[in-house]
Amino acid sequence: QVKLVESGGGLVQPGGSLRLACAASGSIFNIYTMRWYRQAPGEQRDLVATITSGGTTNYADSVKGRFTISRDNTKNTVYLQMNSLKPEDTAVYYCNAEIFYSITYVSNYWGQGTQVTVSS
């Protein structure tokens, strides 16, 4: 079984920074794309950032220039560095990983979510 464990969430004041981490464990052949999502109260779960196994990144417009996604493949870990945080960044942040097993079997996994609250 593959498990994603997130860490780094918490309460921060506007303008502050947080660094989220998501470590994958279990029987993993290859982690392809890793993503961060977030879901604010009463809203849908939105894609925040994406990083492929080759290091290609994409960001939601709302976080461009403030958030940075990165990964350490030796640790099977993806990070989300969040700077210049705003109250509207408040949400539960979820890690997602696409794990390659074979051409015919690519599985998707989610972390448990970690709360990020930006408030003065």
Phi, psi and omega in degrees: 000139177263136180230135175250127181239121181262155177207164174105351179288168180162195180259131180218150178281155176307138183090350180279184183226151172219151176235112178270148176227147177222114182255130177262138178223161181119198180275099186237124175274313181196126173269119180274262183271135174240142185222153168246131173243164171215153181221114177274159181304130178075007182237167179286164176279122185250145175285129181259310184204152182225143173219131179272173178297334178275357177096005177288132184241153173217148183225150169293148181303327184292343183241357180302135181086349181243325182253148176225124176262141179211170180212152174238101186293333178291336179254000184051046186231139174244145182238156172225106176274121184244116179244163178049048185295145181240157177305327180289352173279352180299124183183170167272126182258131184240138174266141178225140180224135170262120184247126182271124173250318177200174179302327183261001183219100173237121187250150182247134182228152180237146170280177184280345183092144177224136185279129172242121180238123180248110185203146175270000000 
